[in-house]
């Protein structure tokens, strides 16, 4: 096991070309599980390859156990990597695939047999050891690829979108298996994915990337509850956060966000005191589960009557869509709630859970904004205005 620290890491593919990685700063403790998450082309796989030594960095340092490994070859970094494509040898049996790296290191056969038995039991593939990869399902092949990496007992494991080729049901099963495996082994792990559900469920720490920049680094809870900017807020969460573009009003010294359903209006008092905010375009962010059905007894929270436009029962909950300020808004309600299209519901909002963003820059506004952000620039935030 090992600590991993990235110090101001940069990567470019040539003079005059934009940086693929820009001033990456990360640090994870011994045994932590780090998720690199972001859309395609954000630089997460490039960063993974730089950690592995498959690509050279053009600035900064990569530290493993406080040792700079930036100039080391991949074989000297004591890192094992599992690829998206599995990369199994098709003519070799499962046993031979797992043994291959150990034989290259000239381990004695008795030690190899012991290691193969250990990882086969860990991954529940003992009954597959004599089969060839072509005789295995996608999930079984992924287990073998993981077994080949586990057999090495490296300092750090790197996983590059290892579940992306699996069907939805198998991805959920393998995600659970990977979490159980990490809990047993407690080995430092870096995992690349574009799937924010994987990021939230697997990681101890999450780094959200966009355009080669880490937008936010923190625990899954921090990333979800206290997003640094509009991009992080929109990328993390399923269903995604609702965004409503508007202008604030000041009443009795307090800033208010006015929501209008077409049937009624309500004012949400916001916990920000910034002077001049009422003169700026802002974006209000509300997660679907934070819009509730109003109880029969008054509880003092702002309430708004709105017409149901669409309902989507999902099993564990019901997604109800209404129109607020001419924007489609998703409400995540209990599974036994089954309103009909055209029916009106009394909805409540907790002002303490409402987030506020600058419509021009995408930056968080208010106390605690931009937590752990390396860069809060809000590229393309105009798409959220009046959505």
C-alpha positions in Angstrom: 0.0 0.0 0.0 1.1 3.6 -0.6 0.3 7.2 -0.5 -0.2 9.1 -3.8 0.4 12.8 -4.4 0.2 14.8 -7.6 2.0 18.1 -7.5 1.1 20.7 -10.1 1.0 18.0 -12.9 0.7 19.3 -16.5 0.6 17.4 -19.8 0.7 18.8 -23.3 1.3 16.9 -26.6 3.3 19.7 -28.3 4.1 23.3 -28.6 1.1 25.5 -29.5 -1.4 22.8 -28.5 -3.6 23.3 -25.4 -2.7 21.6 -22.2 -4.4 18.2 -21.8 -3.8 18.4 -18.0 -3.6 21.7 -16.2 -2.0 22.1 -12.7 -3.4 18.9 -11.2 -3.1 18.8 -7.4 -4.3 15.7 -5.6 -3.3 13.7 -2.5 -4.7 10.4 -1.2 -3.8 8.5 1.9 -2.6 4.9 2.2 -5.4 2.6 1.3 -7.9 5.2 0.0 -10.0 4.7 -3.1 -9.8 7.7 -5.5 -12.3 8.2 -8.3 -11.4 10.3 -11.4 -14.8 11.2 -12.9 -15.8 13.5 -15.8 -17.2 13.5 -19.3 -15.3 12.0 -22.3 -12.2 14.0 -23.2 -11.8 15.6 -19.8 -8.3 14.2 -19.3 -9.1 11.5 -16.7 -7.6 8.6 -18.7 -4.6 10.7 -19.6 -4.0 11.4 -16.0 -4.3 7.7 -15.2 -1.7 6.9 -17.9 0.6 9.5 -16.4 0.3 7.9 -13.0 1.1 4.5 -14.5 4.1 5.9 -16.4 2.5 5.0 -19.8 2.7 8.7 -20.7 5.3 11.3 -19.6 4.2 14.5 -17.8 5.4 17.9 -19.0 5.4 19.6 -15.6 5.0 18.9 -11.9 5.7 15.7 -10.0 4.0 12.3 -9.2 4.9 11.1 -5.7 4.4 7.6 -4.4 5.3 7.2 -0.7 6.9 10.6 -0.9 9.2 9.4 -3.7 9.2 11.2 -7.1 8.4 8.6 -9.7 7.8 11.0 -12.6 10.9 9.8 -14.4 10.6 6.1 -13.6 9.5 3.5 -16.2 6.1 1.8 -15.6 7.7 -1.5 -14.3 9.6 0.4 -11.6 6.6 2.1 -10.1 5.0 -1.0 -8.6 1.6 -0.3 -10.1 -0.9 -2.7 -11.5 -3.5 -1.5 -14.1 -6.8 -3.0 -15.3 -7.9 -1.8 -18.7 -11.3 -1.3 -20.2 -10.6 -4.0 -22.8 -9.5 -6.7 -20.3 -6.4 -7.4 -22.4 -6.4 -11.2 -21.7 -4.3 -13.6 -23.7 -6.8 -15.6 -25.7 -4.7 -18.7 -26.1 -3.9 -19.0 -22.4 -6.2 -20.4 -19.7 -7.4 -18.3 -16.8 -4.8 -19.8 -14.6 -2.0 -19.0 -17.2 -3.3 -15.4 -17.6 -3.1 -14.9 -13.8 0.3 -16.6 -13.6 1.9 -14.7 -16.5 3.1 -11.7 -14.6 4.4 -13.7 -11.7 6.4 -15.9 -14.0 8.0 -12.9 -15.7 9.1 -11.9 -12.2 10.7 -15.4 -11.8 8.7 -16.3 -8.7 9.0 -20.0 -7.7 6.1 -22.2 -8.8 4.9 -23.0 -5.3 4.5 -19.3 -4.5 2.7 -18.7 -7.9 0.3 -21.6 -7.1 -0.4 -20.0 -3.7 -1.0 -16.6 -5.2 -3.3 -17.9 -7.9 -5.4 -19.8 -5.4 -5.6 -16.7 -3.2 -7.0 -14.4 -5.9 -9.2 -17.1 -7.4 -10.9 -17.5 -4.1 -11.1 -13.7 -3.5 -12.8 -13.2 -6.9 -14.8 -16.5 -6.8 -13.3 -17.8 -10.1 -11.8 -21.1 -8.8 -14.1 -23.1 -11.1 -12.9 -21.1 -14.2 -9.1 -21.6 -13.9 -8.9 -24.1 -16.7 -11.1 -22.2 -19.2 -10.0 -19.9 -22.0 -11.1 -16.2 -22.1 -13.4 -17.0 -25.1 -15.4 -19.4 -22.9 -16.1 -16.7 -20.3 -18.8 -14.1 -20.0 -17.9 -10.4 -19.8 -18.2 -10.3 -16.1 -16.0 -13.4 -15.7 -13.4 -11.9 -18.1 -13.3 -8.8 -16.0 -12.7 -10.8 -12.8 -9.8 -12.6 -14.5 -8.3 -9.2 -15.6 -8.6 -8.0 -12.0 -7.1 -11.3 -10.7 -4.1 -10.8 -12.9 -3.5 -7.4 -11.3 -4.3 -8.6 -7.8 -1.8 -11.4 -8.0 1.1 -8.9 -8.2 0.3 -7.3 -4.8 1.4 -3.8 -6.1 1.5 -0.6 -4.1 -1.3 1.0 -6.2 -4.1 -0.4 -8.4 -5.3 1.6 -11.4 -8.6 0.8 -13.0 -9.5 2.5 -16.3 -13.3 2.3 -16.8 -13.2 -1.5 -16.1 -17.0 -1.9 -16.1 -18.0 0.1 -19.1 -18.3 -3.0 -21.4 -20.7 -4.8 -19.1 -24.5 -4.7 -19.2 -26.4 -2.6 -16.6 -27.2 -5.4 -14.2 -23.7 -6.9 -14.3 -22.2 -3.4 -13.7 -24.1 -3.1 -10.5 -23.0 -6.5 -9.3 -19.4 -5.9 -10.2 -19.4 -2.5 -8.5 -20.4 -4.2 -5.3 -17.7 -6.8 -5.8 -15.1 -4.2 -6.3 -16.1 -2.3 -3.2 -16.0 -5.5 -1.1 -12.6 -6.4 -2.6 -11.2 -3.0 -1.6 -12.6 -3.3 1.9 -10.8 -6.6 2.2 -7.5 -5.6 0.6 -7.4 -1.9 1.7 -4.9 -1.2 -1.2 -4.5 2.3 -2.6 -6.7 2.5 -5.7 -7.3 5.0 -8.5 -10.4 4.4 -10.6 -11.4 6.2 -13.8 -15.1 6.4 -14.9 -17.5 8.7 -16.7 -20.3 7.2 -14.6 -21.1 9.5 -11.7 -23.1 6.7 -9.9 -19.9 4.6 -9.8 -18.1 7.7 -8.5 -20.5 8.2 -5.6 -20.8 4.6 -4.6 -17.1 3.4 -4.8 -14.9 6.3 -3.9 -13.4 7.5 -0.6 -12.4 10.6 -2.5 -13.7 12.0 -5.8 -12.0 14.3 -8.3 -14.4 15.8 -10.8 -12.6 16.8 -14.1 -13.4 19.0 -17.0 -11.1 20.2 -19.8 -8.0 18.9 -18.0 -8.8 20.7 -14.8 -9.9 19.4 -11.5 -13.1 21.3 -10.8 -13.5 19.8 -7.3 -11.8 17.3 -5.0 -13.4 15.9 -1.9 -15.5 13.1 -0.4 -18.6 11.9 -2.3 -20.8 13.6 0.3 -18.9 17.0 -0.1 -19.1 16.8 -3.9 -22.9 16.1 -3.8 -24.0 18.4 -1.1 -21.6 21.3 -1.6 -20.6 21.4 -5.3 -18.0 24.0 -6.1 -19.5 25.3 -9.3 -22.3 24.8 -11.8 -20.5 22.1 -13.7 -20.0 19.9 -10.7 -23.6 20.4 -9.6 -24.9 19.4 -13.0 -22.6 16.4 -13.5 -23.1 14.7 -10.1 -26.5 13.4 -9.2 -29.1 11.2 -10.9 -31.6 12.6 -11.7 -29.6 15.7 -12.1 -30.0 18.9 -10.1 -32.7 21.3 -11.3 -31.5 24.7 -12.5 -33.7 27.8 -12.7 -32.3 31.1 -14.1 -33.8 34.2 -12.4 -33.1 37.5 -10.7 -33.2 37.8 -7.0 -35.3 40.4 -5.1 -34.6 42.0 -1.8 -37.3 42.1 0.8 -36.9 43.3 4.4 -33.2 43.1 3.9 -33.3 39.5 2.8 -32.6 38.1 -0.7 -35.5 36.1 -2.2 -35.8 33.8 -5.1 -39.3 34.0 -6.6 -40.7 30.7 -8.1 -43.7 30.8 -10.4 -45.7 27.7 -11.4 -48.3 29.6 -13.5 -50.8 28.7 -10.8 -49.1 30.4 -7.8 -45.8 32.1 -6.7 -43.7 31.5 -3.7 -40.6 33.3 -2.3 -37.6 31.4 -1.0 -35.5 33.3 1.5 -31.8 32.7 0.7 -29.0 32.6 3.2 -26.7 35.0 1.3 -26.2 38.7 2.1 -23.9 39.7 -0.9 -24.5 43.3 -1.9 -25.6 43.7 -5.5 -26.7 40.1 -6.0 -30.2 41.3 -6.9 -28.7 43.1 -9.9 -27.1 39.9 -11.3 -28.5 37.0 -13.3 -28.2 33.9 -11.0 -29.1 30.3 -11.3 -30.9 28.5 -8.4 -30.1 24.9 -8.0 -32.4 22.4 -6.2 -32.0 18.7 -6.2 -35.1 16.6 -7.0 -35.2 14.9 -3.6 -35.2 18.3 -1.9 -38.6 19.2 -3.4 -41.2 17.6 -1.1 -45.0 17.2 -0.9 -46.4 19.7 1.6 -47.8 18.0 4.7 -51.4 18.7 5.7 -50.3 20.7 8.7 -48.3 23.9 8.1 -44.6 23.7 9.0 -43.5 27.2 7.9 -41.6 26.1 4.8 -42.3 27.9 1.5 -45.1 26.1 -0.4 -46.1 26.3 -4.1 -49.0 24.7 -6.0 -47.9 23.4 -9.4 -49.5 21.3 -12.2 -48.1 17.8 -12.9 -46.8 17.7 -16.5 -45.2 14.2 -16.5 -44.8 11.3 -14.1 -42.1 8.5 -14.2 -42.5 5.7 -11.7 -39.1 4.1 -11.2 -39.9 1.5 -8.4 -38.1 3.0 -5.4 -39.5 6.5 -6.1 -41.7 8.5 -8.5 -40.3 11.3 -10.6 -42.8 14.1 -11.1 -42.1 16.9 -13.5 -43.6 20.4 -13.1 -43.0 23.8 -14.7 -41.4 26.5 -12.6 -40.4 29.8 -14.2 -40.9 28.2 -17.6 -38.3 25.5 -16.7 -39.0 21.8 -16.5 -38.3 20.8 -12.8 -38.0 17.2 -11.5 -39.4 16.3 -8.1 -38.3 13.0 -6.5 -41.3 11.8 -4.5 -42.2 8.6 -2.6 -43.1 5.5 -4.7 -46.7 5.5 -3.4 -47.3 9.0 -4.8 -49.0 8.5 -8.2 -50.4 11.9 -9.4 -52.1 12.1 -12.7 -51.0 14.5 -15.5 -52.9 17.7 -15.0 -53.3 17.2 -11.3 -52.0 19.9 -9.0 -49.7 19.3 -6.1 -48.6 21.4 -3.1 -44.8 21.3 -3.1 -42.4 22.5 -0.5 -38.8 23.7 -0.6 -36.2 23.9 2.2 -34.4 27.2 1.6 -31.4 25.9 3.5 -30.9 23.3 0.7 -31.1 25.7 -2.2 -27.8 26.5 -4.0 -27.0 29.6 -5.8 -24.7 30.1 -8.8 -23.5 33.1 -10.8 -25.1 32.7 -14.3 -22.0 34.2 -16.0 -19.1 32.4 -14.3 -20.8 29.3 -12.9 -19.3 30.0 -9.5 -21.1 29.1 -6.3 -22.5 32.1 -4.4 -22.9 32.3 -0.7 -21.2 30.7 2.3 -19.1 27.6 1.7 -19.0 28.2 -2.1 -16.2 26.8 -4.2 -15.1 24.3 -1.6 -11.9 22.5 -2.7 -12.2 23.8 -6.2 -9.0 24.2 -8.2 -10.9 26.1 -10.9 -14.4 27.4 -10.8 -14.7 28.8 -14.3 -18.2 28.2 -15.7 -17.7 27.4 -19.4 -20.9 27.1 -21.4 -23.0 28.0 -18.3 -25.4 29.9 -20.6 -27.1 26.6 -21.4 -28.6 26.6 -18.0 -30.2 30.0 -18.2 -33.9 29.6 -18.5 -33.6 25.9 -19.2 
